[in-house]
Amino acid sequence: MLTGCPEATDVATPAWSACAGVVSHDRAVLAVDLADDTQVVVVCDNDSRVLARRTWRCRPWQLDRALGWGAGRGVPAGLRRCGGGL
């Protein structure tokens, strides 16, 4: 989590809007909700609009396919690539 940014549940707050400038508008954000056996991967644009989401039944260290899937979801929406170099 970025220092000074609110929790994901506070997306609509002005504090969250200030953090949106961290990701350039031509990139997507790939977020992973980690759990023991079920992982949720979400791809969002810079305005926090969900572009794709998918549930994966795997362990956290087996997320290579899920991350590859997520990395390609932003491109059809006109985004260059996912942040973080994926």
C-alpha positions, 0 to 999 in steps of 0.5 A: 500500500502507498503511504498516505493512501486510503484503504481500497474501501475508501475509493470514492474519497478525495484522499483516494483521488489524490493517489490516482496520480501515482499511476499514469493514465495509459496503464492498468492496475492489477490487484490481487486479493490473496487467500489460502486456496482462492485468489481474486485478480482484478484489473482496473484503469486509472479511474478505478473502473474494473476492466476485468476480474476473475477468481482463481483456485490456486495457492498464492505462489501459483499465480503465474497464469493469473498474473499473465491473464491480468496483464493482458486485460488492459490492452483491449481497453486501450491501455499500454500495459499493467503497472509494475512492468507486467 
